[in-house]
């Protein structure tokens, strides 16, 4: 589980856990989605879409698929927090 109690991080963790059929307890903020969980670009696109819908992210939010380097659970949390509408 993530080190800090954060409702956004908890929801993102739950989405990834459900999508990949991985226990929430196995996920940390440093978990790398591709290296540690072995997801492919299609899985990443699906998670990306789930996050966009769940958090009402604007259409011009950068896609996880387009990011280079490691994509950790914390990367997902930061992406959502940096692009969430102010009223969310």
C-alpha positions as CSV (number, residue, x, y, z in Angstrom):
1,X,0.0,0.0,0.0
2,X,1.1,3.6,-0.5
3,X,3.1,5.1,2.4
4,X,0.7,8.0,2.9
5,X,-3.0,7.9,3.2
6,X,-4.1,9.9,0.2
7,X,-7.6,9.3,-1.3
8,X,-6.4,9.9,-4.9
9,X,-3.5,7.6,-4.5
10,X,-5.8,5.0,-2.9
11,X,-8.3,5.2,-5.8
12,X,-5.5,4.9,-8.4
13,X,-4.1,1.9,-6.5
14,X,-7.5,0.3,-6.5
15,X,-8.0,0.9,-10.2
16,X,-4.6,-0.6,-11.1
17,X,-5.2,-3.5,-8.6
18,X,-8.6,-4.3,-10.2
19,X,-7.4,-3.9,-13.8
20,X,-4.3,-6.1,-13.4
21,X,-5.7,-8.5,-10.8
22,X,-2.9,-7.7,-8.4
23,X,-3.3,-7.4,-4.6
24,X,-3.4,-3.8,-3.3
25,X,-0.8,-4.9,-0.7
26,X,1.6,-5.8,-3.5
27,X,1.6,-2.2,-4.8
28,X,3.7,0.7,-3.5
29,X,4.3,4.1,-4.8
30,X,7.6,2.8,-6.4
31,X,5.9,-0.1,-8.2
32,X,6.9,0.2,-11.9
33,X,3.9,-0.8,-14.0
34,X,5.8,-2.3,-16.9
35,X,8.9,-3.7,-15.2
36,X,7.4,-4.9,-11.9
37,X,3.9,-5.8,-13.1
38,X,4.7,-6.8,-16.7
39,X,2.0,-4.8,-18.3
40,X,2.0,-4.0,-22.0
41,X,1.1,-0.8,-23.9
42,X,-2.5,-2.0,-24.3
43,X,-2.9,-2.4,-20.5
44,X,-1.3,1.0,-20.1
45,X,-3.8,2.6,-22.5
46,X,-6.7,1.0,-20.6
47,X,-5.4,2.3,-17.2
48,X,-4.8,5.7,-18.8
49,X,-8.5,5.7,-20.0
50,X,-9.7,4.7,-16.6
51,X,-7.8,7.5,-14.9
52,X,-9.1,10.0,-17.4
53,X,-12.7,9.0,-16.7
54,X,-12.4,8.5,-13.0
55,X,-10.8,11.9,-12.3
56,X,-12.4,13.9,-15.2
57,X,-9.0,14.8,-16.6
58,X,-8.9,17.2,-19.5
59,X,-8.5,15.7,-23.0
60,X,-5.1,17.3,-23.4
61,X,-3.7,15.5,-20.3
62,X,-0.4,13.7,-21.3
63,X,-0.9,10.0,-21.9
64,X,0.9,7.4,-19.8
65,X,1.6,5.6,-23.1
66,X,3.6,8.6,-24.4
67,X,5.8,8.9,-21.4
68,X,9.3,7.7,-21.5
69,X,11.2,5.9,-18.8
70,X,9.8,4.2,-15.8
71,X,6.0,4.6,-15.1
72,X,5.5,4.0,-11.4
73,X,2.3,4.1,-9.4
74,X,3.6,7.5,-8.1
75,X,3.9,8.7,-11.8
76,X,0.2,8.0,-12.2
77,X,-0.7,9.8,-9.0
78,X,1.4,12.8,-10.0
79,X,-0.1,12.9,-13.4
80,X,-3.7,12.9,-12.0
81,X,-2.9,15.5,-9.3
82,X,-1.2,17.8,-11.8
83,X,-4.1,17.7,-14.3
84,X,-7.2,17.4,-12.2
85,X,-9.8,20.1,-12.6
86,X,-9.7,22.5,-9.7
87,X,-13.3,21.7,-8.7
88,X,-12.6,17.9,-8.4
